């Protein structure tokens, strides 16, 4: 039996939504290259409401947007303008620099719920060009008691077409009964609870909780108390040093200082987003 560490996320406000942030957290900064996880909602929204996260910059990471309910409009400095709905994947690679906004669609009324994830880029690609992908269809596989949708990487013999620059996996699990999942022993894994209630090796997982599972497992049994949704994250342990501040993933304070100055001064580095929302300003890094 491998390690299992269960932790509580903390609540934060992003745009107009409350989120449960389970990564990063004290004692657990990354799972593979996954370095950030915000479970947003569920929240009731109207046609003019939604996340309403104005233009803001990123570098050194990929953003992964996955919805359980609702619709969100993505806009970025590459000129991308893409509505995402449940079952679809938005993947933005920041590279050296990109900015984006997450808006309401202007016509959706109902429940909005999803998860935003970040993946740290390795040294080989973190200075590269920005890119955006939308995947309207993703591979799905049924396990006993579960339907697994492969967002990124490979799982159960199926592979997502989404870009990944390190060995990792991200899987949405829609659980209706007990199941056993195949895992890669060289990956470290974590489960993030989004809905319902499950148990892993006697540890209960409910929304807002994360279970870190370590490496060395080739399978994982999950007991299901009620219909539930989980996010399975995994990857080869990320052995490069990381410094995260605000929306930047870097290696040094000097890199972050330069990115902060570019956003503060609105020079050409991050470009412009054609958004109706105001820019999100950044306070100076605490070390300045």
C-alpha positions as CSV (number, residue, x, y, z in Angstrom):
1,X,0.0,0.0,0.0
2,X,1.5,3.4,-1.1
3,X,1.5,6.7,0.6
4,X,-1.8,8.7,0.9
5,X,-1.9,12.3,2.1
6,X,-5.3,14.0,2.3
7,X,-5.5,17.8,2.4
8,X,-8.1,20.5,2.4
9,X,-8.2,23.2,-0.2
10,X,-8.7,26.8,0.7
11,X,-11.3,29.2,-0.6
12,X,-10.4,32.1,-2.8
13,X,-12.3,34.6,-5.1
14,X,-11.4,34.6,-8.8
15,X,-13.3,37.1,-10.9
16,X,-16.9,36.8,-9.6
17,X,-16.6,33.2,-8.5
18,X,-15.6,31.4,-5.4
19,X,-13.0,28.7,-5.9
20,X,-11.5,25.9,-3.9
21,X,-7.7,25.9,-4.4
22,X,-6.0,22.5,-3.8
23,X,-2.7,23.2,-5.6
24,X,-0.3,24.6,-4.7
25,X,-0.6,24.0,-0.9
26,X,1.8,23.8,2.0
27,X,3.9,20.7,1.7
28,X,2.7,19.9,-1.8
29,X,3.6,22.3,-4.6
30,X,3.3,20.0,-7.6
31,X,2.0,16.6,-8.8
32,X,4.1,15.8,-11.7
33,X,4.2,19.1,-13.7
34,X,0.7,20.0,-12.4
35,X,1.2,23.1,-10.2
36,X,-2.2,24.7,-9.7
37,X,-5.9,23.6,-9.3
38,X,-8.9,25.8,-8.8
39,X,-12.4,24.2,-8.6
40,X,-14.8,26.9,-9.4
41,X,-18.5,26.9,-8.5
42,X,-21.0,25.6,-8.7
43,X,-22.6,29.0,-9.1
44,X,-25.8,30.3,-10.6
45,X,-25.0,32.7,-13.5
46,X,-27.1,34.8,-15.8
47,X,-26.5,35.8,-19.4
48,X,-24.2,38.7,-18.5
49,X,-22.5,36.9,-15.6
50,X,-19.9,34.3,-15.3
51,X,-16.2,34.1,-14.3
52,X,-15.6,37.6,-15.7
53,X,-11.8,37.3,-15.3
54,X,-10.3,40.3,-17.2
55,X,-7.1,40.2,-19.3
56,X,-4.2,38.9,-17.3
57,X,-0.7,37.6,-18.2
58,X,0.9,34.2,-18.0
59,X,4.4,32.8,-18.6
60,X,6.1,29.4,-18.1
61,X,2.9,27.3,-17.9
62,X,-0.1,25.8,-19.7
63,X,-3.7,26.5,-18.6
64,X,-6.2,23.7,-18.7
65,X,-9.9,24.6,-18.6
66,X,-12.5,21.9,-18.0
67,X,-16.2,22.4,-17.2
68,X,-18.7,20.2,-15.5
69,X,-21.6,22.7,-16.2
70,X,-22.1,25.9,-18.1
71,X,-20.2,27.8,-20.8
72,X,-17.2,30.2,-20.7
73,X,-15.8,32.4,-23.5
74,X,-12.0,32.3,-23.8
75,X,-10.1,35.2,-25.5
76,X,-6.3,35.6,-25.7
77,X,-3.6,37.7,-27.3
78,X,-3.2,35.2,-30.1
79,X,-6.7,36.2,-31.4
80,X,-8.3,33.1,-30.1
81,X,-12.0,33.4,-29.2
82,X,-13.5,30.1,-28.1
83,X,-16.6,29.0,-26.2
84,X,-16.0,26.0,-24.0
85,X,-18.8,23.6,-22.9
86,X,-18.8,20.5,-20.7
87,X,-16.8,17.6,-22.3
88,X,-14.5,20.0,-24.2
89,X,-10.9,21.0,-23.4
90,X,-9.3,24.5,-23.7
91,X,-5.5,24.3,-23.5
92,X,-3.4,27.4,-23.7
93,X,0.4,27.3,-23.7
94,X,1.9,30.5,-22.4
95,X,5.5,29.9,-23.2
96,X,7.5,33.2,-22.9
97,X,4.3,35.3,-22.7
98,X,0.6,35.4,-23.3
99,X,-2.5,37.1,-21.9
100,X,-6.1,36.0,-21.8
101,X,-9.6,36.7,-20.4
102,X,-12.4,34.4,-19.4
103,X,-15.8,35.9,-20.0
104,X,-19.5,35.1,-20.0
105,X,-20.9,34.1,-23.4
106,X,-23.7,36.6,-23.2
107,X,-26.4,33.9,-23.7
108,X,-25.9,31.2,-21.1
109,X,-28.1,31.2,-17.9
110,X,-27.7,28.3,-15.4
111,X,-25.1,26.6,-13.3
112,X,-21.4,27.2,-13.9
113,X,-18.9,24.7,-12.5
114,X,-15.4,23.6,-13.6
115,X,-11.8,23.3,-12.8
116,X,-8.8,25.4,-14.0
117,X,-5.4,23.7,-13.9
118,X,-1.9,24.8,-14.6
119,X,1.0,22.7,-15.9
120,X,4.5,23.9,-15.4
121,X,6.5,24.0,-18.6
122,X,10.0,22.4,-18.6
123,X,13.1,24.4,-19.4
124,X,13.1,23.1,-23.0
125,X,9.8,24.8,-23.9
126,X,9.1,27.5,-21.3
127,X,10.6,30.2,-23.4
128,X,8.8,29.2,-26.6
129,X,5.9,30.8,-28.5
130,X,2.4,30.9,-27.1
131,X,-0.3,28.6,-28.5
132,X,-3.9,27.7,-28.0
133,X,-5.8,24.4,-28.6
134,X,-9.5,23.6,-28.3
135,X,-10.5,19.9,-28.3
136,X,-14.2,19.4,-28.9
137,X,-13.9,15.6,-28.5
138,X,-11.7,13.6,-26.1
139,X,-11.2,9.8,-25.6
140,X,-13.4,8.1,-23.1
141,X,-13.1,4.7,-21.5
142,X,-15.4,2.8,-19.1
143,X,-14.1,1.1,-16.0
144,X,-16.4,-0.8,-13.7
145,X,-18.4,1.9,-12.0
146,X,-16.7,4.8,-13.8
147,X,-16.4,6.7,-17.1
148,X,-12.9,8.2,-17.6
149,X,-12.3,11.0,-20.0
150,X,-8.7,11.6,-20.9
151,X,-7.9,15.3,-21.0
152,X,-4.2,15.0,-21.4
153,X,-1.8,12.1,-21.7
154,X,-2.6,8.4,-21.8
155,X,-4.9,6.3,-19.6
156,X,-6.4,2.9,-20.1
157,X,-4.8,2.5,-23.5
158,X,-6.3,5.7,-24.8
159,X,-4.4,8.9,-25.6
160,X,-5.5,12.5,-25.8
161,X,-4.4,14.6,-28.7
162,X,-3.7,17.6,-26.4
163,X,-0.1,18.8,-26.2
164,X,2.0,17.9,-23.2
165,X,5.6,18.8,-22.8
166,X,6.4,16.4,-19.9
167,X,5.1,12.9,-19.1
168,X,1.8,13.4,-17.4
169,X,-1.9,12.6,-17.3
170,X,-5.1,14.3,-16.5
171,X,-8.4,12.3,-16.3
172,X,-12.0,13.3,-15.4
173,X,-13.7,10.5,-13.5
174,X,-17.5,10.2,-13.5
175,X,-18.2,7.6,-10.8
176,X,-21.4,5.7,-10.2
177,X,-20.0,2.7,-8.3
178,X,-16.7,1.2,-6.9
179,X,-13.9,1.1,-9.5
180,X,-10.3,0.2,-9.9
181,X,-8.1,2.5,-12.0
182,X,-4.9,1.5,-13.8
183,X,-1.9,3.7,-12.9
184,X,1.7,4.2,-14.1
185,X,4.0,3.2,-11.2
186,X,6.6,5.8,-12.2
187,X,4.0,8.6,-12.0
188,X,3.1,10.4,-8.8
189,X,-0.7,10.8,-8.6
190,X,-3.4,12.9,-6.9
191,X,-7.2,12.8,-6.8
192,X,-9.2,16.1,-6.5
193,X,-12.8,15.7,-5.4
194,X,-15.3,17.9,-7.4
195,X,-18.6,16.3,-6.5
196,X,-20.0,13.6,-4.2
197,X,-18.2,11.4,-1.8
198,X,-15.7,8.6,-2.2
199,X,-13.1,6.8,-0.1
200,X,-9.6,5.7,-1.0
201,X,-7.8,3.3,1.4
202,X,-10.2,4.5,4.2
203,X,-9.7,8.2,3.5
204,X,-12.8,10.1,2.6
205,X,-12.8,12.6,-0.2
206,X,-15.5,15.2,-0.6
207,X,-15.4,18.5,-2.6
208,X,-12.5,20.7,-1.7
209,X,-10.2,17.8,-0.7
210,X,-7.1,16.4,-2.5
211,X,-5.5,13.0,-1.9
212,X,-1.8,12.8,-2.9
213,X,-1.0,9.2,-3.7
214,X,2.8,9.2,-4.3
215,X,4.5,6.9,-6.8
216,X,4.8,3.1,-7.1
217,X,1.1,2.3,-7.7
218,X,0.0,0.3,-10.7
219,X,-3.7,0.5,-9.7
220,X,-6.0,2.3,-7.3
221,X,-9.3,1.1,-5.8
222,X,-12.0,3.8,-5.2
223,X,-15.1,3.2,-3.0
224,X,-18.1,5.3,-4.1
225,X,-20.7,6.4,-1.5
226,X,-22.8,8.4,-4.1
227,X,-22.4,9.6,-7.7
228,X,-19.2,11.5,-7.7
229,X,-16.7,13.4,-10.0
230,X,-13.0,13.4,-9.4
231,X,-10.0,14.7,-11.3
232,X,-7.0,12.3,-11.5
233,X,-3.7,14.1,-12.0
234,X,-0.4,12.4,-12.5
235,X,3.1,12.7,-13.9
236,X,6.8,12.0,-13.6
237,X,7.9,14.0,-10.6
238,X,9.0,17.5,-11.8
239,X,12.6,17.9,-10.8
240,X,13.2,21.4,-12.0
241,X,13.2,24.3,-9.5
242,X,10.0,26.4,-9.7
243,X,9.2,29.9,-8.4
244,X,5.5,30.8,-8.7
245,X,4.2,34.3,-8.2
246,X,0.8,35.6,-9.2
247,X,0.2,34.2,-12.7
248,X,3.8,33.4,-13.5
249,X,5.8,30.2,-13.3
250,X,9.5,31.0,-13.4
251,X,12.9,30.0,-12.1
252,X,14.1,33.2,-10.5
253,X,12.9,36.5,-9.0
254,X,14.6,38.3,-11.9
255,X,12.4,36.6,-14.4
256,X,9.3,37.5,-12.4
257,X,10.4,41.1,-11.9
258,X,10.8,41.5,-15.7
259,X,7.4,40.0,-16.4
260,X,5.7,42.1,-13.7
261,X,7.3,45.3,-15.2
262,X,6.1,44.4,-18.7
263,X,2.5,43.9,-17.5
264,X,2.7,47.1,-15.3
265,X,4.0,49.2,-18.2
266,X,1.8,47.5,-20.8
267,X,4.7,47.1,-23.2
268,X,4.5,44.7,-26.1
269,X,5.5,41.5,-24.4
270,X,2.1,40.1,-23.5
271,X,0.1,41.7,-26.2
272,X,-3.5,42.9,-26.1
273,X,-6.8,40.9,-25.5
274,X,-9.9,42.1,-27.3
275,X,-12.0,41.9,-24.1
276,X,-14.8,44.0,-22.7
277,X,-13.4,43.5,-19.3
278,X,-10.7,45.7,-17.6
279,X,-7.1,44.6,-17.3
280,X,-6.3,42.9,-14.0
281,X,-3.4,44.8,-12.3
282,X,-0.7,43.2,-10.3
283,X,0.7,44.4,-7.0
284,X,4.5,44.5,-7.0
285,X,6.2,41.3,-5.8
286,X,6.7,41.3,-2.1
287,X,10.5,41.2,-2.4
288,X,10.6,44.5,-4.4
